[in-house]
Amino acid sequence: MAGASFIVSLPDCIEMVPRSWPQGASVTVPGSKSITNRALVLAVLGEGESILEGALWSEDTQVMVECLQELGFMVNVDPDPQEACNRTITVYGLGGRLPRGGTPTQPLELFVGNAGTAARFLAALVCLGQGVYRLHGVPRMHHRPQAALFRALRDLGYLIDAPDDRLPALITGAGPRPGKCRVSILESSQFASALILCAKAGGWSVEIVGDDAEESPYAAMTLRMREAFPARGGRFRIEPDASSGSYFWAAHFLLARTWSMLEPAVQNWPASGWQIDAEFPKFWPLPDRVSREGQLGDSILTAMILAPFSRKAVHFTHLGRLRVQECERVQAMRTELSKCGVEVLEHEDTLTIQPAPPAVCLHGAEIETYQDHRVAMCFAILGLKIPGIKIKNPACVKKTFPNFFQKLADAPPRGLGAAVLNANGRPLAHDDLFAD
């Protein structure tokens, strides 16, 4: 990954070694992916120089920066001495104008990888340009939904040519076109966020529809960021990623003899109210039901690995969106938890996870990660509690948290002091644990 000083990456399979919570551990986590990619779009739509401090530097945010540079924006990236996977990113906005577009015969190519935020936000952004743009990504991204966003953009008068309303897509920019549109967030709130980010520059009036549309936490984050961002340039501080921090809270709950909010597992815990997953520390002990709508975001997967240690069955509800993310996450969590001896029942969009009775010994397994960073990180934390858990393709954590395994292995208080083994059972050194 550009800007990293590491030359050795994670092996294809690693094994976690159980341990107890180290006294005094309180780790830092990189910046929020959701806030970073939203801030990048707001910065290019603003005027003059915007300096994003504490910005996450991972696969998803790097993809966004590279696409903005391909569009012709000046975006400079500098190291952050406080956090290895953060950057200070300086963006020079053009007040809503896009500097570069392609032609029908030679569209401007934008590769979005498997970054849902990049795919959705850029689809709306390039409509404000002049010319033809082709958005494409990895095969999984070509299966993820885009239809509701494309319908809304067409209602605003933009031309979008996309087979089955998915990527790859040819989008013809026509500049600002004042008008009204409606967008459903049933499959992803990123559709609404994409339109909200560009609405002022485009002259768009956006109506959000779908379950709990007015309470969608990620759409609310976008609205609040749009009002708080310095539209005429300035500094903007990006807070740590609460979803990434949830893994260390989970480790604290599983491994510590006692736990207290007075001894935070993660430093500088977000307090803005922008990130729904900042609520995660309040979800232990787990309640009877945990919903993906309005209670937890991506950290609901983290809560699932706590459920076998709960005192009662926990029902995880409204999980439909998890099926169309980086992988089919509902099926992935059910399958991999079952491998470890956990009793999991899947019914429609609900997973019910039973507590493991004292007489039942949960056990290790070789965990398939499905190229999904959150599956890998969840089961790595479970491996600090249950012996014998091996993680396949651990480098997929580079999507949002490239130094995650370094944080697990670093000596306290900066890390948990955990041992991470290679296929031969030998502990991996610090530099070997970076996901590049």
Sequence and secondary structure as in RCSB ss.txt:
>XXXX:A:sequence
MAGASFIVSLPDCIEMVPRSWPQGASVTVPGSKSITNRALVLAVLGEGESILEGALWSEDTQVMVECLQELGFMV
NVDPDPQEACNRTITVYGLGGRLPRGGTPTQPLELFVGNAGTAARFLAALVCLGQGVYRLHGVPRMHHRPQAALF
RALRDLGYLIDAPDDRLPALITGAGPRPGKCRVSILESSQFASALILCAKAGGWSVEIVGDDAEESPYAAMTLRM
REAFPARGGRFRIEPDASSGSYFWAAHFLLARTWSMLEPAVQNWPASGWQIDAEFPKFWPLPDRVSREGQLGDSI
LTAMILAPFSRKAVHFTHLGRLRVQECERVQAMRTELSKCGVEVLEHEDTLTIQPAPPAVCLHGAEIETYQDHRV
AMCFAILGLKIPGIKIKNPACVKKTFPNFFQKLADAPPRGLGAAVLNANGRPLAHDDLFAD
>XXXX:A:secstr
 TT        SEEEE      TT  B   B HHHHHHHHHHHHHSEEEEEEEEEE SHHHHHHHHHHHHTT EE
EEEE TT TTEEEEEEEEETT     B SSS EEEE TT HHHHHHHHHHGGGSEEEEEEE  TTGGGS  HHHH
HHHHHTT EEE GGG SSEEEEEE    EEEEEE SS THHHHHHHHHHHHHTEEEEEESTTGGG HHHHHHHHH
HHHS TTSEEEE  B HHHHHHHHHHHHHH SS  TTS SBTT   SS  GGGGGGGG S  SEEETTTT STTH
HHHHHHGGGSSS EEEE  GGGGGSSS HHHHHHHHHHHTT  EEEETTEEEE    TTS     EE  TT HHH
HHHHHHHTTTSTT EEESGGGGGGT TTHHHHHHS TTTS    EE TTS B  GGGG   
